[in-house]
Amino acid sequence: MPPGVHGPIVVSTLKGKAINRLYMPYGVGSNGIIQINDLTKVLPPPYGTGQYADPSKPTDPELLQSQIGVIYMPGVEGGHSSMPYYGIPLKQYANFTDNNVRDILAVASEETDNRCTGSPHLLYLLDITAKAGQSGNTSAEQHPWPISTITVNDFSARPNFCSRGTRFGVHSMAENFDEPAYGKLMTSAWFDAGIRVTDIRDPYHPKEVAHFIAPVNKFTQPSTAVINGVTYTSLDVSCDNTDVDNRGLLYCGDRVGGGLDIVRLTGDAAEIAGLHSDH
């Protein structure tokens, strides 16, 4: 069984539209489960319609009353963070009369070991489109389905990320529904691989368009790992959580003491976000 819920996202309304969803990732770094819930059925009266004999001690059937859809991840992958992106228009399917606008849920499994002593942990995009097809089939929200994977190549850096000292893998995504590039760009934190920015306008073929890796500085704390009885200690950065503000500035805090980095998009990434060079 997974150890518990980590990184749930609640969406009541968005841009004046009622969403009423609760996304629940379980497992952190293994045995992941992703659950989609109807928020109105989670909350008891007067806030919702959930029925509980004792709200402080809900039973399993009572907890399942709000479940809309669920997906079980492979054992080596966990549900650490989740972030939905609604209403992505798929230009390549514009001539289709149905399902050419999709709702996507990003799900991250957390890397928990230094120097890659465990399994790779990746970032997934799931189709969770709530609208059922015209043929009357059930919606993708009832059966969330992985449509693509986002990775960073260990050997895309020199020296490679695994050898640098801290963790290498995904941790979390930015969680601002009002930032300029919402639904176009996704910003995620990858520990010693820094901030990564991915173009998700075609969620079936996501493409990295920007990244930033902070330098080690005088405040960086040593990171240690024991591998095959040998202790390795090194200085390395560890971008833990990232966010994007309403101006489009990107933030990442270093979990090993390096501080907070604030950066802005440039080039193609800024163009996609609709940000001018003097923004």
C-alpha positions as CSV (number, residue, x, y, z in Angstrom):
1,M,0.0,0.0,0.0
2,P,1.2,3.6,-0.6
3,P,2.3,5.5,2.4
4,G,-0.3,8.3,2.0
5,V,-1.4,11.3,0.0
6,H,1.1,13.9,-1.0
7,G,0.6,17.0,-3.2
8,P,-3.2,17.0,-3.7
9,I,-4.7,19.8,-5.7
10,V,-8.2,21.2,-5.1
11,V,-9.9,23.2,-7.9
12,S,-13.2,24.7,-7.0
13,T,-13.7,27.2,-9.7
14,L,-11.4,28.4,-12.5
15,K,-12.1,31.6,-14.5
16,G,-15.7,31.6,-13.3
17,K,-16.4,28.0,-14.2
18,A,-17.2,25.4,-11.6
19,I,-14.7,22.6,-11.6
20,N,-15.1,20.9,-8.2
21,R,-12.3,18.5,-8.4
22,L,-9.8,17.0,-6.0
23,Y,-6.7,15.3,-7.4
24,M,-5.1,12.9,-4.9
25,P,-1.6,11.4,-5.6
26,Y,-0.6,8.6,-3.3
27,G,2.7,7.0,-2.7
28,V,5.4,9.7,-3.1
29,G,8.1,7.6,-4.6
30,S,6.6,4.1,-5.1
31,N,3.3,2.2,-5.4
32,G,1.6,5.2,-6.7
33,I,-2.2,5.7,-7.1
34,I,-3.8,8.7,-8.7
35,Q,-7.4,9.4,-7.7
36,I,-9.8,12.0,-9.1
37,N,-12.6,13.0,-6.8
38,D,-15.8,15.1,-7.0
39,L,-15.1,17.8,-4.5
40,T,-18.9,18.3,-3.8
41,K,-19.1,14.7,-2.6
42,V,-15.9,14.9,-0.5
43,L,-17.2,17.7,1.7
44,P,-20.0,17.1,4.2
45,P,-23.1,19.3,4.5
46,P,-23.5,22.3,4.4
47,Y,-20.4,22.6,2.1
48,G,-21.2,19.6,0.0
49,T,-23.2,16.4,-0.3
50,G,-20.8,13.9,1.2
51,Q,-22.4,11.5,3.7
52,Y,-20.4,10.4,6.7
53,A,-21.6,8.6,9.9
54,D,-18.6,10.2,11.6
55,P,-16.7,12.7,9.5
56,S,-13.7,12.3,11.7
57,K,-13.5,8.6,11.1
58,P,-14.8,8.0,7.5
59,T,-15.2,4.4,6.3
60,D,-13.7,3.0,3.1
61,P,-17.1,3.1,1.3
62,E,-17.6,6.7,2.5
63,L,-14.2,7.7,1.2
64,L,-15.0,6.1,-2.2
65,Q,-18.3,7.9,-2.6
66,S,-16.5,10.8,-4.3
67,Q,-14.2,8.9,-6.6
68,I,-14.7,9.6,-10.3
69,G,-11.6,7.9,-11.6
70,V,-8.4,6.1,-10.5
71,I,-5.2,4.7,-12.0
72,Y,-2.6,2.5,-10.4
73,M,1.0,3.2,-11.2
74,P,3.9,0.7,-11.6
75,G,5.4,-0.2,-8.2
76,V,8.6,1.8,-8.8
77,E,6.6,5.0,-9.5
78,G,4.9,7.0,-6.9
79,G,2.3,9.9,-6.8
80,H,4.1,12.9,-5.3
81,S,2.6,15.9,-7.1
82,S,-0.3,16.6,-9.4
83,M,-1.3,19.6,-11.5
84,P,-4.2,19.8,-13.9
85,Y,-4.2,21.8,-17.2
86,Y,-7.7,22.3,-18.6
87,G,-8.9,23.1,-22.1
88,I,-5.7,22.5,-24.2
89,P,-6.7,22.8,-27.9
90,L,-5.0,20.3,-30.1
91,K,-4.2,22.1,-33.4
92,Q,-3.3,18.9,-35.1
93,Y,-6.8,17.5,-34.5
94,A,-8.7,20.7,-35.3
95,N,-10.6,19.1,-38.1
96,F,-12.0,16.4,-35.9
97,T,-15.5,17.0,-34.5
98,D,-14.9,15.5,-31.1
99,N,-12.2,15.3,-28.4
100,N,-9.9,17.9,-30.0
101,V,-9.7,19.9,-26.7
102,R,-8.2,18.0,-23.8
103,D,-7.8,18.2,-20.1
104,I,-4.4,17.0,-18.8
105,L,-3.2,16.0,-15.4
106,A,0.6,16.2,-14.8
107,V,1.8,13.6,-12.2
108,A,5.3,13.5,-10.7
109,S,7.0,10.6,-8.9
110,E,9.6,11.8,-6.4
111,E,13.3,10.8,-6.6
112,T,14.4,10.1,-3.0
113,D,18.0,8.8,-3.3
114,N,21.2,10.7,-3.9
115,R,23.5,9.8,-6.8
116,C,20.8,7.8,-8.6
117,T,21.0,4.8,-6.3
118,G,17.4,4.0,-6.9
119,S,15.0,3.8,-9.9
120,P,14.5,6.8,-12.3
121,H,11.5,8.9,-11.4
122,L,9.6,10.6,-14.2
123,L,6.9,13.1,-14.9
124,Y,3.7,11.9,-16.7
125,L,0.9,13.6,-18.6
126,L,-2.5,11.9,-18.2
127,D,-5.6,12.5,-20.3
128,I,-8.4,13.4,-17.8
129,T,-10.9,15.1,-20.2
130,A,-14.2,15.2,-18.5
131,K,-16.4,15.4,-21.6
132,A,-17.6,12.1,-22.9
133,G,-17.3,11.4,-26.6
134,Q,-20.3,11.9,-28.9
135,S,-20.5,8.1,-29.2
136,G,-21.6,8.0,-25.6
137,N,-18.4,6.5,-24.3
138,T,-17.3,7.2,-20.7
139,S,-15.0,10.2,-20.3
140,A,-11.2,10.0,-19.9
141,E,-11.7,11.5,-16.4
142,Q,-13.3,8.2,-15.4
143,H,-10.4,6.3,-16.8
144,P,-7.3,8.6,-16.7
145,W,-4.8,7.5,-19.2
146,P,-1.0,8.3,-19.6
147,I,-0.4,9.8,-23.0
148,S,3.3,10.9,-22.6
149,T,6.3,11.0,-20.4
150,I,8.7,13.9,-19.6
151,T,12.3,13.1,-18.8
152,V,15.7,14.7,-18.5
153,N,18.7,12.9,-19.9
154,D,21.3,12.2,-17.2
155,F,24.0,12.7,-19.8
156,S,22.7,16.0,-21.0
157,A,25.0,17.7,-18.4
158,R,28.7,17.5,-17.9
159,P,29.4,16.1,-15.5
160,N,26.3,14.0,-15.7
161,F,23.6,14.6,-13.1
162,C,23.8,11.3,-11.3
163,S,27.5,11.9,-10.4
164,R,27.0,15.4,-9.0
165,G,25.9,14.5,-5.5
166,T,22.2,15.2,-4.7
167,R,19.1,13.7,-6.2
168,F,18.4,13.6,-9.9
169,G,14.8,13.3,-10.9
170,V,11.4,15.1,-10.8
171,H,9.9,16.5,-7.6
172,S,7.0,18.9,-8.3
173,M,5.3,21.3,-10.8
174,A,4.4,24.9,-10.5
175,E,0.9,25.3,-9.2
176,N,-0.4,28.7,-10.4
177,F,-3.5,28.7,-12.5
178,D,-3.2,32.4,-13.3
179,E,0.4,32.6,-14.6
180,P,0.7,33.8,-18.2
181,A,1.7,30.4,-19.8
182,Y,-0.9,28.2,-18.0
183,G,-1.9,25.4,-20.4
184,K,1.1,26.2,-22.7
185,L,4.2,25.7,-20.6
186,M,4.7,23.6,-17.6
187,T,7.5,24.4,-15.1
188,S,8.9,21.6,-12.9
189,A,11.6,21.1,-10.4
190,W,14.2,18.3,-11.0
191,F,16.6,18.6,-8.0
192,D,20.2,18.9,-9.4
193,A,18.8,19.2,-13.0
194,G,17.2,22.5,-11.9
195,I,14.1,24.2,-13.3
196,R,12.8,22.6,-16.5
197,V,10.2,24.3,-18.7
198,T,8.1,22.1,-21.1
199,D,5.9,23.0,-24.0
200,I,2.7,21.1,-23.4
201,R,0.6,22.6,-26.2
202,D,0.8,19.2,-27.8
203,P,0.6,17.0,-24.7
204,Y,1.2,13.9,-26.8
205,H,4.6,15.2,-27.7
206,P,5.8,17.5,-24.9
207,K,9.1,19.3,-25.6
208,E,11.5,21.0,-23.3
209,V,12.1,24.7,-24.3
210,A,14.0,26.1,-21.3
211,H,15.9,25.2,-18.2
212,F,18.0,26.8,-15.5
213,I,20.4,25.1,-13.1
214,A,21.7,27.3,-10.3
215,P,25.4,27.4,-9.4
216,V,26.8,26.1,-6.2
217,N,27.4,29.1,-3.8
218,K,28.9,29.7,-0.4
219,F,25.7,28.7,1.4
220,T,25.4,25.3,-0.3
221,Q,25.5,22.4,2.2
222,P,27.4,19.2,1.6
223,S,25.4,16.2,0.4
224,T,26.4,12.6,1.4
225,A,25.5,9.2,0.0
226,V,26.8,5.7,0.9
227,I,27.1,3.5,-2.1
228,N,28.5,-0.1,-1.7
229,G,30.0,0.9,1.6
230,V,31.8,3.9,0.2
231,T,30.8,7.4,1.5
232,Y,30.6,10.1,-1.1
233,T,30.3,13.8,-0.1
234,S,30.0,16.6,-2.5
235,L,28.6,20.1,-3.1
236,D,25.6,20.1,-5.5
237,V,22.4,22.1,-5.9
238,S,18.9,20.7,-5.3
239,C,16.0,22.6,-6.9
240,D,13.2,21.4,-4.6
241,N,10.0,23.3,-5.4
242,T,9.3,25.7,-8.2
243,D,6.6,28.2,-9.0
244,V,5.7,30.8,-11.5
245,D,4.1,34.1,-10.5
246,N,1.5,36.2,-12.4
247,R,4.3,38.1,-14.2
248,G,5.8,35.0,-15.5
249,L,8.9,35.0,-13.2
250,L,10.1,31.5,-12.3
251,Y,11.2,30.6,-8.7
252,C,13.1,27.6,-7.2
253,G,14.3,27.0,-3.7
254,D,17.4,25.0,-3.0
255,R,16.8,22.3,-0.4
256,V,20.5,22.1,0.5
257,G,20.9,25.8,1.5
258,G,21.7,27.5,-1.7
259,G,18.8,30.0,-1.4
260,L,16.0,31.1,-3.7
261,D,16.6,31.7,-7.4
262,I,14.4,33.9,-9.5
263,V,14.7,33.8,-13.3
264,R,12.7,34.9,-16.3
265,L,12.0,33.2,-19.6
266,T,13.8,34.3,-22.8
267,G,13.7,33.3,-26.5
268,D,11.2,30.8,-27.8
269,A,9.9,30.1,-24.3
270,A,9.0,33.7,-23.7
271,E,7.3,33.9,-27.1
272,I,5.1,30.9,-26.2
273,A,4.2,32.5,-22.9
274,G,3.4,35.7,-24.6
275,L,6.0,37.7,-22.6
276,H,7.9,40.5,-24.2
277,S,11.7,40.8,-23.7
278,D,11.1,43.9,-21.5
279,H,8.3,42.3,-19.5
